[in-house]
Every structure is written in C-alpha cells, then in structure tokens.
Amino acid sequence: QQQVKQSPQSLIVQKGGISIINCAYENTAFDYFPWYQQFPGKGPALLIAIRPDVSEKKEGRFTISFNKSAKQFSLHIMDSQPGDSATYFCAASMGGAGSYQLTFGKGTKLSVIP
Amino acid sequence: DSGVTQTPKHLITATGQRVTLRCSPRSGDLSVYWYQQSLDQGLQFLIQYYNGEERAKGNILERFSAQQFPDLHSELNLSSLELGDSALYFCASSVGLNQPQHFGDGTRLSIL
C-alpha cells in the first residue's frame, strides 16, 4: 500500500524552465510534508517543507503548493538549472502519538538540460 | 554536509553473516531514524530511537535490530544476511520528535 504517490518518475526540463513534481497522499493524519533532494552517492537533503495550515511556501526558487482538500502537494522549481539535476522525493509524516517517521514517494529523477 | 556521520560508507559481505552499521547524529539531536533505500522498495522507515529509547518500528525484519547509546550514537545490526538485504541504509537525526530530519550519506551494503 503506497501512502504517498509521486509523479512523474522522470522529468527533463530545459535550463531556465519550470520543473513541477506532484505528490498525492491518502492518510489525512499526515501533518508535515517535506521535499528532499538527493544526488548520486549522497543522502537525501531537506529542501523545503510545509504543514497543512498554509497553502504555499516559497524559499528562493523552490515553492511548495499544498491542496488539503485534494490531498495533493507539489514542488515547483523556477528557473531550473543544470545543478538542480537530481532525484527529488516527497514525503509525509504524522505527529501525535506517532514517531514522525517519514513515508516517502518513489522519487522523480530531474534532468535539466542546457 | 548534514552533520550526520555514517560508517562505514561501503560494506561487502556474504550471505549468513552479521554486520553493524554506525550513525553519529548531529550535535544536539536526540532522535535517530534508520531508513533502507532499495530500487524496488524505495526509501522505507525501519526504526526510530529518541534519547536512548526505541520510539517506533516500521518495516524492520526480525533479523535486524538497533540501539541508541548514552552518547546518542546509534547502531543498526543486521544478521543472517540474505542477498535481498543489499541496499543503502540511511540514518537521519532530528532535534526533537516533530522537527526536520537530516540524513547522513548512508552505508552501501552489498551481499555476495
């Protein structure tokens, strides 16, 4: 049972373009939604995160859009650069009596071509 | 650099063997998480410790165990290894329970 579905699996964008990666979740108890960036041979690095009380969060060229009613959230990378070429993972976690463990999507391999 | 240190970076061993993976969390972080990354299963949560105590278990096999020591470093023990255990094992740490998790660069385990 995949609780966080991510699409697309791979994405090719031209330099300067907008990269958009989408995720959908099933468990309405999730209350924290981070995005991670992973380069080959490295661990996932936290990029940006959002909680469901806001619909959008922007940090530099990276923006998360969050739609609570649709149970969807997305990552937008503006002015994409070749250095952004990496695998991106969305994730979700829930608090309360839980452990805040992350449930990850399957990942999107982004290639930004010059 | 996330500040989370994992050793060794690579480990090659044979089926049936036992290995120990080590994680040193970021300074001040009390919570340690272990994740497994494989091509077919993706990133999956294994187990979490908070200030020395086990907090939660995920898809962790009975052959696997972990602990967090008083100095807050953690070890993941994998025994009776099978070919399917070949994967990347990541450790992440956070200051508290509801705080961002920061990952180390992982240990690549190869079972021959």
Boltz contact constraints between the chains, C-beta under 6 A:
constraints:
  - contact:
      token1: [A, 42]
      token2: [B, 105]
      max_distance: 6.0
  - contact:
      token1: [A, 43]
      token2: [B, 90]
      max_distance: 6.0
  - contact:
      token1: [A, 43]
      token2: [B, 103]
      max_distance: 6.0
  - contact:
      token1: [A, 43]
      token2: [B, 104]
      max_distance: 6.0
  - contact:
      token1: [A, 43]
      token2: [B, 105]
      max_distance: 6.0
  - contact:
      token1: [A, 43]
      token2: [B, 106]
      max_distance: 6.0
  - contact:
      token1: [A, 44]
      token2: [B, 103]
      max_distance: 6.0
  - contact:
      token1: [A, 46]
      token2: [B, 100]
      max_distance: 6.0
  - contact:
      token1: [A, 95]
      token2: [B, 98]
      max_distance: 6.0
  - contact:
      token1: [A, 99]
      token2: [B, 48]
      max_distance: 6.0
  - contact:
      token1: [A, 99]
      token2: [B, 55]
      max_distance: 6.0
  - contact:
      token1: [A, 99]
      token2: [B, 56]
      max_distance: 6.0
  - contact:
      token1: [A, 100]
      token2: [B, 97]
      max_distance: 6.0
  - contact:
      token1: [A, 100]
      token2: [B, 98]
      max_distance: 6.0
  - contact:
      token1: [A, 101]
      token2: [B, 45]
      max_distance: 6.0
  - contact:
      token1: [A, 101]
      token2: [B, 48]
      max_distance: 6.0
  - contact:
      token1: [A, 101]
      token2: [B, 56]
      max_distance: 6.0
  - contact:
      token1: [A, 101]
      token2: [B, 58]
      max_distance: 6.0
  - contact:
      token1: [A, 104]
      token2: [B, 42]
      max_distance: 6.0
  - contact:
      token1: [A, 104]
      token2: [B, 43]
      max_distance: 6.0
  - contact:
      token1: [A, 106]
      token2: [B, 42]
      max_distance: 6.0
